[in-house]
Amino acid sequence: MSKTFFLLLVSTFSLWAIEWMSYSDALELQKKNGKIIMLDMVRSECHYCNEMELEVFENKEMIKWIDERFITVKINLDKDRIPRGIKVTFTPSFFFVDKNGSIVKKIPGAWNIVDFKDLTRGIK
C-alpha cells in the first residue's frame, strides 16, 4: 500500500515540476527506459536561462511534454562538471544525447513554449 502511495505521489509531483537529475543518474535511467537525455546547460546569472525556467519549464503542459520524451539534466556551468564531449559556447544551450552517447541535436539559446516544443518535437 505504501509503495502505491509513493508512486502516486511521485507521478503527481512530476506533473508540477521537471525532475532534474545528475548526468550519471540519467545515464543509468536511460539504460532502463531508452529515452533521450536532455541536457540543459545554464549559468547562475544567466538572464535567459532563468527566463526559460520560469516561462517554459514551470509550465504544466511543457512539464508533461518533456517528461514523456526526455530524461532531464540541468548542468550549471558555474558549479557542475561538463560531460565529456560537450562544448558549450553560451547559455542556455540544450544537448540531446541518445543511448549510444551521441549528441543527436543541439539547441542553442532561449525559446518560448511553442518554439521549444517545435524544436524538440522530432528528437528520437
C-alpha positions as CSV (number, residue, x, y, z in Angstrom):
1,M,0.0,0.0,0.0
2,S,2.7,2.5,0.9
3,K,4.6,1.7,-2.4
4,T,1.5,2.5,-4.4
5,F,1.1,5.8,-2.5
6,F,4.7,6.7,-3.1
7,L,4.4,6.0,-6.9
8,L,1.2,8.1,-7.0
9,L,3.0,10.9,-5.1
10,V,6.0,10.8,-7.4
11,S,3.7,10.8,-10.5
12,T,1.7,13.7,-9.2
13,F,4.8,15.7,-8.3
14,S,6.3,15.1,-11.8
15,L,3.3,16.8,-13.3
16,W,4.1,20.0,-11.4
17,A,7.9,20.2,-11.8
18,I,10.6,18.8,-14.1
19,E,12.7,16.2,-12.3
20,W,16.2,17.4,-12.9
21,M,18.8,14.7,-12.1
22,S,22.5,14.2,-12.3
23,Y,24.1,13.1,-15.6
24,S,25.3,9.8,-14.1
25,D,21.8,9.1,-12.7
26,A,20.3,10.0,-16.1
27,L,22.7,7.5,-17.9
28,E,21.6,4.7,-15.5
29,L,17.9,5.5,-16.1
30,Q,18.4,5.7,-19.9
31,K,19.7,2.1,-19.8
32,K,16.3,1.1,-18.4
33,N,13.9,3.3,-20.4
34,G,15.8,4.2,-23.6
35,K,14.7,7.8,-23.5
36,I,16.9,10.6,-24.9
37,I,18.7,12.7,-22.3
38,M,18.1,16.4,-22.4
39,L,21.0,18.4,-21.0
40,D,20.1,22.0,-20.1
41,M,23.4,23.9,-19.8
42,V,23.0,27.1,-17.7
43,R,24.8,29.7,-15.6
44,S,23.7,31.1,-12.3
45,E,23.4,34.7,-13.5
46,C,22.1,33.9,-17.0
47,H,19.0,36.0,-17.5
48,Y,17.7,33.9,-20.4
49,C,18.3,30.7,-18.5
50,N,16.2,32.0,-15.6
51,E,13.5,33.3,-18.1
52,M,13.2,29.8,-19.7
53,E,13.0,28.2,-16.3
54,L,10.0,30.4,-15.3
55,E,8.2,30.6,-18.7
56,V,8.9,27.1,-20.2
57,F,10.0,24.6,-17.5
58,E,7.4,25.6,-14.9
59,N,4.5,25.3,-17.4
60,K,2.4,22.2,-16.7
61,E,1.9,21.4,-20.4
62,M,5.6,21.6,-21.1
63,I,6.5,19.6,-18.0
64,K,4.3,16.8,-19.3
65,W,5.7,17.2,-22.8
66,I,9.3,17.0,-21.7
67,D,8.7,14.2,-19.1
68,E,7.1,12.0,-21.8
69,R,10.1,12.3,-24.1
70,F,13.3,13.0,-22.2
71,I,15.3,12.3,-19.1
72,T,16.2,15.8,-17.9
73,V,19.6,17.0,-16.6
74,K,20.4,20.6,-15.7
75,I,24.1,21.5,-15.5
76,N,25.1,24.8,-14.0
77,L,28.4,25.7,-15.6
78,D,29.4,27.7,-12.6
79,K,29.2,24.6,-10.3
80,D,29.0,21.3,-12.2
81,R,31.3,19.3,-14.3
82,I,30.5,19.3,-18.0
83,P,30.1,15.8,-19.5
84,R,32.9,14.7,-21.8
85,G,32.3,15.6,-25.5
86,I,30.0,18.6,-24.7
87,K,31.2,22.0,-25.9
88,V,29.2,24.9,-24.6
89,T,29.6,28.3,-26.3
90,F,26.8,30.2,-24.5
91,T,23.8,29.6,-22.2
92,P,21.3,28.4,-22.3
93,S,22.2,25.5,-24.6
94,F,20.4,22.2,-24.9
95,F,22.1,18.9,-25.9
96,F,20.1,15.7,-26.6
97,V,22.0,12.5,-26.0
98,D,21.0,9.1,-27.2
99,K,21.7,5.7,-25.6
100,N,24.9,5.4,-27.5
101,G,26.2,8.7,-26.0
102,S,25.9,10.5,-29.3
103,I,24.5,14.1,-29.4
104,V,21.5,13.8,-31.7
105,K,20.6,17.5,-31.5
106,K,21.9,20.8,-30.1
107,I,19.6,23.7,-29.5
108,P,21.4,26.9,-28.5
109,G,19.5,29.8,-27.0
110,A,16.3,30.6,-25.1
111,W,12.9,29.8,-26.6
112,N,9.3,30.3,-25.8
113,I,7.0,27.3,-25.2
114,V,5.7,27.0,-28.8
115,D,9.2,27.3,-30.4
116,F,10.9,24.9,-27.9
117,K,8.2,22.3,-28.4
118,D,8.6,22.6,-32.2
119,L,12.4,22.3,-31.9
120,T,12.2,19.2,-29.7
121,R,9.3,17.5,-31.5
122,G,11.2,15.1,-33.7
123,I,14.1,14.2,-31.4
124,K,14.4,10.4,-31.1
